[in-house]
Amino acid sequence: MAEHGYARMSVDAVAARAGVSKPTIYLRHSGKADLATAALAAFQQRALPAPTGDTRADLVALLRHLRRGVERPFGMAMIGTVLAEEDHTPQLLALFRERLVAPRRAAIRAVLEAARERGELRAGADLDAAVQALAGAYYAQYLSGVPFPRRWPGSVVDVVLDGLR
């Protein structure tokens, strides 16, 4: 998928590259969308930073993780491929959201909820909006074409946390 896009990715080619048979692939995955998103999710989950209890540091680590994941070779192109397939393969986007987007959002939200429980954030703070702002800030910066400032993740986290306090 990274090299050729989703449309040109085939289960046959994946099986050949992995040195297994096509039926072996289908024992674990119901189809191409399941296989592609499972592979991406396995990579993301393996590298997801563990929370430390330091709200700012944990959010900065999660934003760095997001950036590393998307900026790996073909990362943004894979997201574009998933979005481009929405009309033709809606289950691909649904699985991508379930396996990649939701866990990342849940990790950010968990950090924010823990901070609220510790009294670091206002009781009525809108954590959903904060999650959107934190994750969305990366895509807005990337798509703008403006180079990322060296202190980018910390600056974004500080702005959001200031609003939540």
Secondary structure, DSSP 8 states (H G I E B T S, - for coil): -TTT-TTT--HHHHHHHHTS-HHHHHHH-SSHHHHHHHHHHHHHHHH-----S-HHHHHHHHHHHHHHHHHSTTHHHHHHHHHHTTTT-HHHHHHHIIIIIHHHHHHHHHHHHHHHHTT-S-TT--HHHHHHHHHHHHHHHHHHT----TTHHHHHHHHHHHHH-
